[in-house]
Amino acid sequence: MTPEEAVKIIANYQTPEELRKNADSEYGLDYEEALEMAYENILNTAKMAVKRKKAVPNKKTIKKEKPKIRYGIGECGRGWN
C-alpha cells in the first residue's frame, strides 16, 4: 500500500458525526468504542503505508567506494597498477 492509497482509504472513513449516528446500528457498539476502533484502524492503515515506503537514497547517503588498486603479476609477467 502506498501513502497515496492510504490517504484515499482514510478519507473514506466515517466522520465522528456519522460514527455517532451509525455506531450502534452498523457495528453494535457505543460511540466511544467505535471511535476508539476507528482511531486504531487509521493508525494501522498509516503504519502499513509507511512500512512499505522505501527511502529514496540521495547523494549524501550513497557511499562511494574508492577504486581498488591491485598489485601483482599478470599472465605476461608484468605488474598491474
SULVENKA-V753813 format. One record per residue. N is the residue number from 1. RES is the residue in one letter. PHI is phi in degrees with one decimal (none if undefined). OMEGA is omega in whole degrees, -180 to 180 (999 if undefined). D_CENTER is the distance of its C-alpha to the mean C-alpha in Angstrom with 2 decimals. Layout:
# SULVENKA-V753813
((N RES PHI OMEGA D_CENTER) (N RES PHI OMEGA D_CENTER))
This chain:
# SULVENKA-V753813
((1 M none 178 7.84) (2 T -88.2 176 7.01) (3 P -58.9 179 6.95) (4 E -65.0 177 10.64) (5 E -65.4 180 11.17) (6 A -63.1 179 9.84) (7 V -63.1 179 12.25) (8 K -63.7 179 14.93) (9 I -65.7 -179 14.73) (10 I -64.2 180 14.95) (11 A -64.5 -180 17.71) (12 N -88.7 176 19.72) (13 Y -67.4 179 20.00) (14 Q -68.3 174 23.51) (15 T -74.5 178 24.61) (16 P -57.0 179 26.21) (17 E -66.2 177 29.61) (18 E -64.8 180 28.96) (19 L -65.2 179 27.67) (20 R -62.2 -179 30.81) (21 K -73.4 -169 33.01) (22 N -104.8 -173 31.37) (23 A -58.1 -176 30.08) (24 D -71.2 -176 33.34) (25 S -74.3 -177 34.21) (26 E -86.7 -172 30.85) (27 Y -117.3 -177 29.40) (28 G 70.5 -178 32.49) (29 L -122.3 172 30.95) (30 D -77.8 -172 32.14) (31 Y -58.8 -176 30.20) (32 E -63.1 178 28.88) (33 E -66.1 180 27.46) (34 A -64.5 179 25.89) (35 L -65.5 178 24.36) (36 E -63.2 179 22.94) (37 M -66.7 178 21.43) (38 A -62.8 178 19.99) (39 Y -61.8 178 18.39) (40 E -63.8 178 16.87) (41 N -63.7 179 15.61) (42 I -63.3 179 13.97) (43 L -62.1 -180 12.25) (44 N -65.3 178 11.14) (45 T -62.9 179 9.88) (46 A -64.9 180 7.82) (47 K -63.5 179 6.57) (48 M -63.3 -179 5.90) (49 A -68.0 -179 4.04) (50 V -69.1 -179 2.01) (51 K -63.5 -177 3.10) (52 R -88.4 -180 3.62) (53 K -78.7 -180 3.44) (54 K -92.9 177 6.67) (55 A -72.5 179 8.85) (56 V -92.1 -179 11.95) (57 P -69.4 174 15.04) (58 N -116.3 -175 17.85) (59 K -62.4 -178 21.51) (60 K -75.0 -176 21.46) (61 T -91.3 179 18.93) (62 I -81.9 -179 20.62) (63 K -90.9 179 23.47) (64 K -90.9 178 26.62) (65 E -94.7 176 29.02) (66 K -76.2 178 32.71) (67 P -64.9 -180 34.74) (68 K -83.4 178 36.61) (69 I -98.4 -178 40.35) (70 R -102.0 177 42.18) (71 Y -115.2 179 45.76) (72 G 165.7 -179 48.05) (73 I -110.1 180 50.63) (74 G -83.4 -178 49.79) (75 E -62.4 -178 51.72) (76 C -88.3 179 54.38) (77 G 88.9 178 54.93) (78 R -95.0 -180 53.43) (79 G -77.0 175 50.75) (80 W -93.4 175 47.21) (81 N -112.1 999 45.93))
